[in-house]
Amino acid sequence: MYGSASEELEVKVPSSEAWKVYGTLKLADIIATIPGMVSKIDAHGDGGVGTILHIFLHPGAGQVEGLSYKEKYIVVDNEKRVKVAEVVEGGYLDMGFISYRVVLEVIDKDNESCITRTTIEYEVKDEAAAAASFVSARPLLAVMHIVAGHLILNYNNNGTTTTTS
């Protein structure tokens, strides 16, 4: 069974500024600071194609410490401003999914704003089809809101994004 879920958000910064976060490992750095989401992200690579992120989930109520998964960047297109990450170990694959990909896009709207879109594309084994009900782009929309806040806060009058940690 194939499926997808998508969310998008308008951000009041130029797409080139948003891509400075979405197109790099700065995105992982921001995600790692979100309380209750992940406990740690280990990046193996420079943020380009082939980079592998080992993501350790923050244990929620009743969850076991140490749950993790690995995703690999299979597309990082700086011209089209598209990044595709595919889960290569753990996570949804352990639940019976054949594939699970997250597509991040930064789309021009006008000179001072853009649209960020995230799309989850997946294939799940027929015998595990019930697991597809766990797929939601809503957590990624929450991340997009946090990244948008970071971008707006750090976008100064000179037209550049500064990074603060």
PAVO-77234 format. One record per residue (C-alpha): residue number from 0; residue in three letters; x, y, z negated. Coordinates in steps of 0.5 Angstrom, whole numbers, plus 500, padded with zeros to 3 digits. Example, Ala and Ser with C-alpha at 12.3 -4.5 7.8 and 13.67 -1.06 7.14 Angstrom:
2
resi=0; resn=ALA; xx=525; yy=491; zz=484
resi=1; resn=SER; xx=527; yy=498; zz=486
# end
This chain:
165
resi=0; resn=MET; xx=500; yy=500; zz=500
resi=1; resn=TYR; xx=503; yy=507; zz=502
resi=2; resn=GLY; xx=501; yy=513; zz=499
resi=3; resn=SER; xx=503; yy=520; zz=497
resi=4; resn=ALA; xx=501; yy=526; zz=492
resi=5; resn=SER; xx=503; yy=534; zz=493
resi=6; resn=GLU; xx=503; yy=540; zz=490
resi=7; resn=GLU; xx=506; yy=547; zz=492
resi=8; resn=LEU; xx=507; yy=554; zz=489
resi=9; resn=GLU; xx=508; yy=561; zz=491
resi=10; resn=VAL; xx=514; yy=564; zz=488
resi=11; resn=LYS; xx=516; yy=571; zz=488
resi=12; resn=VAL; xx=523; yy=571; zz=491
resi=13; resn=PRO; xx=526; yy=570; zz=498
resi=14; resn=SER; xx=526; yy=563; zz=500
resi=15; resn=SER; xx=534; yy=563; zz=501
resi=16; resn=GLU; xx=534; yy=565; zz=493
resi=17; resn=ALA; xx=530; yy=559; zz=491
resi=18; resn=TRP; xx=534; yy=554; zz=495
resi=19; resn=LYS; xx=540; yy=556; zz=491
resi=20; resn=VAL; xx=537; yy=552; zz=486
resi=21; resn=TYR; xx=533; yy=547; zz=490
resi=22; resn=GLY; xx=538; yy=546; zz=494
resi=23; resn=THR; xx=544; yy=545; zz=489
resi=24; resn=LEU; xx=545; yy=541; zz=482
resi=25; resn=LYS; xx=542; yy=547; zz=479
resi=26; resn=LEU; xx=535; yy=544; zz=479
resi=27; resn=ALA; xx=538; yy=538; zz=475
resi=28; resn=ASP; xx=541; yy=543; zz=470
resi=29; resn=ILE; xx=534; yy=547; zz=469
resi=30; resn=ILE; xx=530; yy=540; zz=469
resi=31; resn=ALA; xx=535; yy=538; zz=463
resi=32; resn=THR; xx=533; yy=544; zz=459
resi=33; resn=ILE; xx=526; yy=542; zz=459
resi=34; resn=PRO; xx=524; yy=540; zz=452
resi=35; resn=GLY; xx=521; yy=533; zz=452
resi=36; resn=MET; xx=522; yy=531; zz=459
resi=37; resn=VAL; xx=529; yy=528; zz=460
resi=38; resn=SER; xx=534; yy=527; zz=455
resi=39; resn=LYS; xx=540; yy=527; zz=460
resi=40; resn=ILE; xx=542; yy=527; zz=467
resi=41; resn=ASP; xx=548; yy=525; zz=470
resi=42; resn=ALA; xx=550; yy=527; zz=477
resi=43; resn=HIS; xx=555; yy=523; zz=481
resi=44; resn=GLY; xx=557; yy=527; zz=487
resi=45; resn=ASP; xx=557; yy=535; zz=489
resi=46; resn=GLY; xx=549; yy=535; zz=490
resi=47; resn=GLY; xx=549; yy=533; zz=498
resi=48; resn=VAL; xx=547; yy=527; zz=501
resi=49; resn=GLY; xx=549; yy=521; zz=497
resi=50; resn=THR; xx=549; yy=524; zz=490
resi=51; resn=ILE; xx=546; yy=520; zz=485
resi=52; resn=LEU; xx=543; yy=522; zz=479
resi=53; resn=HIS; xx=542; yy=518; zz=473
resi=54; resn=ILE; xx=536; yy=521; zz=469
resi=55; resn=PHE; xx=535; yy=519; zz=462
resi=56; resn=LEU; xx=528; yy=520; zz=460
resi=57; resn=HIS; xx=526; yy=523; zz=453
resi=58; resn=PRO; xx=522; yy=518; zz=449
resi=59; resn=GLY; xx=515; yy=520; zz=448
resi=60; resn=ALA; xx=511; yy=517; zz=442
resi=61; resn=GLY; xx=512; yy=509; zz=442
resi=62; resn=GLN; xx=517; yy=509; zz=448
resi=63; resn=VAL; xx=523; yy=506; zz=447
resi=64; resn=GLU; xx=530; yy=510; zz=447
resi=65; resn=GLY; xx=534; yy=509; zz=454
resi=66; resn=LEU; xx=529; yy=509; zz=459
resi=67; resn=SER; xx=532; yy=511; zz=465
resi=68; resn=TYR; xx=532; yy=511; zz=473
resi=69; resn=LYS; xx=537; yy=513; zz=479
resi=70; resn=GLU; xx=535; yy=517; zz=485
resi=71; resn=LYS; xx=540; yy=518; zz=491
resi=72; resn=TYR; xx=539; yy=525; zz=495
resi=73; resn=ILE; xx=538; yy=522; zz=502
resi=74; resn=VAL; xx=537; yy=529; zz=506
resi=75; resn=VAL; xx=539; yy=536; zz=504
resi=76; resn=ASP; xx=538; yy=540; zz=510
resi=77; resn=ASN; xx=540; yy=547; zz=508
resi=78; resn=GLU; xx=537; yy=550; zz=515
resi=79; resn=LYS; xx=530; yy=547; zz=514
resi=80; resn=ARG; xx=531; yy=548; zz=506
resi=81; resn=VAL; xx=529; yy=540; zz=505
resi=82; resn=LYS; xx=531; yy=536; zz=500
resi=83; resn=VAL; xx=529; yy=528; zz=499
resi=84; resn=ALA; xx=531; yy=524; zz=493
resi=85; resn=GLU; xx=530; yy=517; zz=493
resi=86; resn=VAL; xx=529; yy=512; zz=487
resi=87; resn=VAL; xx=534; yy=507; zz=488
resi=88; resn=GLU; xx=534; yy=503; zz=481
resi=89; resn=GLY; xx=529; yy=503; zz=475
resi=90; resn=GLY; xx=523; yy=507; zz=474
resi=91; resn=TYR; xx=518; yy=506; zz=479
resi=92; resn=LEU; xx=522; yy=500; zz=482
resi=93; resn=ASP; xx=521; yy=496; zz=476
resi=94; resn=MET; xx=513; yy=497; zz=476
resi=95; resn=GLY; xx=513; yy=494; zz=483
resi=96; resn=PHE; xx=514; yy=500; zz=488
resi=97; resn=ILE; xx=518; yy=498; zz=494
resi=98; resn=SER; xx=520; yy=505; zz=495
resi=99; resn=TYR; xx=519; yy=512; zz=492
resi=100; resn=ARG; xx=521; yy=519; zz=494
resi=101; resn=VAL; xx=521; yy=526; zz=492
resi=102; resn=VAL; xx=521; yy=531; zz=498
resi=103; resn=LEU; xx=522; yy=538; zz=496
resi=104; resn=GLU; xx=521; yy=544; zz=501
resi=105; resn=VAL; xx=522; yy=551; zz=500
resi=106; resn=ILE; xx=518; yy=555; zz=506
resi=107; resn=ASP; xx=519; yy=562; zz=508
resi=108; resn=LYS; xx=512; yy=566; zz=506
resi=109; resn=ASP; xx=515; yy=573; zz=507
resi=110; resn=ASN; xx=521; yy=577; zz=506
resi=111; resn=GLU; xx=520; yy=577; zz=498
resi=112; resn=SER; xx=516; yy=571; zz=497
resi=113; resn=CYS; xx=516; yy=563; zz=499
resi=114; resn=ILE; xx=512; yy=557; zz=498
resi=115; resn=THR; xx=516; yy=551; zz=494
resi=116; resn=ARG; xx=513; yy=544; zz=495
resi=117; resn=THR; xx=514; yy=537; zz=493
resi=118; resn=THR; xx=511; yy=531; zz=496
resi=119; resn=ILE; xx=512; yy=524; zz=493
resi=120; resn=GLU; xx=512; yy=519; zz=498
resi=121; resn=TYR; xx=511; yy=511; zz=496
resi=122; resn=GLU; xx=510; yy=504; zz=498
resi=123; resn=VAL; xx=508; yy=499; zz=493
resi=124; resn=LYS; xx=507; yy=492; zz=493
resi=125; resn=ASP; xx=500; yy=489; zz=494
resi=126; resn=GLU; xx=500; yy=485; zz=487
resi=127; resn=ALA; xx=502; yy=492; zz=484
resi=128; resn=ALA; xx=497; yy=497; zz=487
resi=129; resn=ALA; xx=494; yy=499; zz=480
resi=130; resn=ALA; xx=501; yy=502; zz=479
resi=131; resn=ALA; xx=500; yy=507; zz=484
resi=132; resn=SER; xx=495; yy=510; zz=479
resi=133; resn=PHE; xx=501; yy=513; zz=475
resi=134; resn=VAL; xx=503; yy=517; zz=481
resi=135; resn=SER; xx=502; yy=524; zz=480
resi=136; resn=ALA; xx=506; yy=531; zz=483
resi=137; resn=ARG; xx=503; yy=534; zz=477
resi=138; resn=PRO; xx=509; yy=534; zz=472
resi=139; resn=LEU; xx=513; yy=536; zz=478
resi=140; resn=LEU; xx=509; yy=542; zz=479
resi=141; resn=ALA; xx=510; yy=544; zz=472
resi=142; resn=VAL; xx=518; yy=543; zz=474
resi=143; resn=MET; xx=516; yy=548; zz=479
resi=144; resn=HIS; xx=513; yy=553; zz=475
resi=145; resn=ILE; xx=519; yy=553; zz=470
resi=146; resn=VAL; xx=524; yy=554; zz=476
resi=147; resn=ALA; xx=520; yy=559; zz=479
resi=148; resn=GLY; xx=520; yy=563; zz=472
resi=149; resn=HIS; xx=528; yy=562; zz=472
resi=150; resn=LEU; xx=528; yy=565; zz=479
resi=151; resn=ILE; xx=524; yy=571; zz=478
resi=152; resn=LEU; xx=528; yy=572; zz=471
resi=153; resn=ASN; xx=534; yy=572; zz=474
resi=154; resn=TYR; xx=533; yy=575; zz=481
resi=155; resn=ASN; xx=536; yy=582; zz=480
resi=156; resn=ASN; xx=535; yy=589; zz=484
resi=157; resn=ASN; xx=541; yy=587; zz=488
resi=158; resn=GLY; xx=537; yy=581; zz=491
resi=159; resn=THR; xx=541; yy=576; zz=488
resi=160; resn=THR; xx=540; yy=570; zz=483
resi=161; resn=THR; xx=545; yy=570; zz=477
resi=162; resn=THR; xx=545; yy=564; zz=473
resi=163; resn=THR; xx=545; yy=564; zz=466
resi=164; resn=SER; xx=545; yy=558; zz=462
# end
